[in-house]
């Protein structure tokens, strides 16, 4: 868990270096000279961070986590799209 830090009046968090390496964000083990990032507020206390790749912003719906949530929601519905209840 991290602590929200203050920088120039904004809240700042860090992304672990291992995660940046895994996602091939780093160049020769260091942050690139310029890496554009898009931060979206999805809801109360929920934010999405996306790294721009060659001027392309990754689509939210193309991420594994969104696909997994969508599949879970579908599995919890009946044929009419209604939430199923446990009997």
ABEGO torsion letter per residue (X at the ends): XBBBBBBGGBBBBBBBAAAAAAAGABBGGBBBABBBBBBBBAEBGBBBBBBBBGGBBBBAAABAAAAAAAAAAAAABBAAGBBBBBX
